[in-house]
Amino acid sequence: MEHWKAVFMKFIMCTGILGLVLGLFFGVSFPNIFILSVLLTVVSYIVGDVYLLPRFENWGATLFDFILAFVAIYLLGSFLFEMEIPLVTASLVSSAFLAVGEYFFHKYMANQVLDGHAIRSDEEKELINQKLQAEYSEELNQGIPEDREE
């Protein structure tokens, strides 16, 4: 249930940001904004939020979302948008605002949906990066003659 709630929140965020940026400043129609929002929500949630966020933390997933949004808006915009608009500028501005929203959405995802497993504390990072070694003890040599020990 938490995933559906997060997908709905992400869809509302994408639709709102794209509606403000593309609709208000560039005159893109709502059906085109809706199509972009659905596509970005589905792909970004599955790849960015569920797969990349636990592995690369917030900044990595946010960078992926920025690149995905830029490419998707640019490519789909060239097919969907009827009017001539500065597509690179529209894609860049929309992607920047979406990335800011995604940064905060990832914090919500990490704490509420993924149960805090996505963003590790500094202590956990140090434990993961330590080079641990096995210890050899005397109890393992019982029953072996001392002349065979090296």
C-alpha positions in Angstrom: 0.0 0.0 0.0 2.9 2.4 0.8 4.2 2.0 -2.8 0.9 3.0 -4.3 0.7 6.0 -2.1 4.2 7.0 -3.1 3.4 6.5 -6.8 0.4 8.7 -6.5 2.4 11.4 -4.7 5.0 11.3 -7.3 2.4 11.6 -10.1 0.8 14.6 -8.5 4.3 16.2 -8.1 5.2 15.6 -11.7 1.9 16.8 -13.0 2.0 19.9 -10.9 5.6 20.8 -11.8 5.2 20.1 -15.5 1.9 21.9 -15.5 3.4 25.0 -14.0 6.6 25.0 -16.1 5.4 23.6 -19.5 1.8 24.7 -19.3 2.2 28.2 -17.9 5.5 29.3 -19.4 5.6 27.4 -22.7 1.9 26.9 -23.4 1.9 23.1 -23.6 -1.6 21.5 -23.5 -2.7 19.4 -20.5 -3.1 16.1 -22.4 0.6 16.3 -23.3 1.6 17.2 -19.8 -0.5 14.2 -18.5 1.2 11.8 -20.9 4.7 13.1 -19.9 3.7 12.8 -16.2 2.5 9.2 -16.5 5.6 8.1 -18.4 8.0 9.9 -16.0 6.2 8.7 -12.9 6.3 5.0 -13.9 9.8 4.8 -15.3 11.3 7.1 -12.6 9.6 5.2 -9.8 10.6 1.7 -10.9 14.2 2.5 -11.9 15.1 5.5 -9.9 13.2 5.1 -6.6 12.9 1.4 -6.1 16.2 0.2 -7.8 18.7 3.0 -7.7 17.8 4.9 -4.5 18.8 2.0 -2.1 22.0 1.5 -4.0 23.2 5.0 -4.9 21.4 7.0 -2.2 19.6 10.3 -2.8 22.1 12.2 -5.0 22.6 9.3 -7.5 18.8 8.8 -7.8 18.2 12.5 -8.2 20.8 12.8 -10.9 19.2 9.8 -12.7 15.8 11.5 -12.4 17.2 14.8 -13.8 18.7 13.0 -16.9 15.6 10.9 -17.4 13.3 13.9 -17.3 15.5 15.9 -19.6 15.7 13.2 -22.2 12.0 12.2 -22.0 10.7 15.8 -22.2 13.1 16.6 -25.1 12.3 13.4 -27.1 8.6 13.2 -26.4 8.2 16.9 -26.7 9.5 16.9 -30.2 6.7 14.5 -31.1 3.9 15.6 -28.8 4.1 19.4 -28.7 2.2 21.0 -31.6 3.7 24.5 -31.3 7.3 25.6 -31.7 8.8 26.1 -28.3 12.5 26.2 -27.2 12.6 22.5 -26.4 16.0 22.4 -24.8 15.2 25.3 -22.5 11.8 23.8 -21.6 13.4 20.4 -21.0 16.2 21.9 -18.9 14.0 24.1 -16.7 11.4 21.3 -16.2 14.1 18.8 -15.3 15.7 21.1 -12.8 12.4 21.7 -11.0 11.6 18.0 -11.1 15.0 17.2 -9.7 14.4 19.5 -6.7 11.1 17.8 -6.1 12.7 14.4 -6.5 15.3 15.2 -3.9 12.7 15.7 -1.2 10.6 12.8 -2.5 13.6 10.5 -2.1 13.9 11.5 1.5 10.2 10.5 2.0 10.8 7.3 0.1 13.8 6.4 2.2 12.1 7.0 5.5 8.5 5.9 4.9 8.5 3.4 2.0 11.9 1.8 2.1 12.1 1.9 6.0 15.3 3.9 6.1 17.4 1.3 4.3 18.2 3.6 1.3 20.2 6.3 3.1 22.8 4.9 5.4 24.5 6.7 8.3 28.2 7.4 8.4 28.8 4.6 10.9 27.1 2.1 8.6 29.2 3.3 5.6 32.4 2.9 7.7 31.4 -0.7 8.6 30.7 -1.6 5.0 34.0 -0.2 3.8 36.2 -1.8 6.4 38.5 -4.6 5.4 37.6 -7.4 7.8 39.8 -10.4 8.4 39.3 -13.8 9.9 41.0 -14.6 13.2 43.0 -17.8 13.7 43.0 -19.2 17.2 44.8 -21.9 19.1 41.7 -24.0 19.6 41.7 -25.0 16.0 45.1 -26.7 16.4 44.1 -29.2 19.1 45.1 -32.7 18.2 47.8 -31.6 15.7 51.3 -32.5 16.8 53.4 -29.4 17.5 56.1 -30.5 15.1 53.6 -30.3 12.2 52.6 -26.7 13.0 54.4 -24.1 11.0 
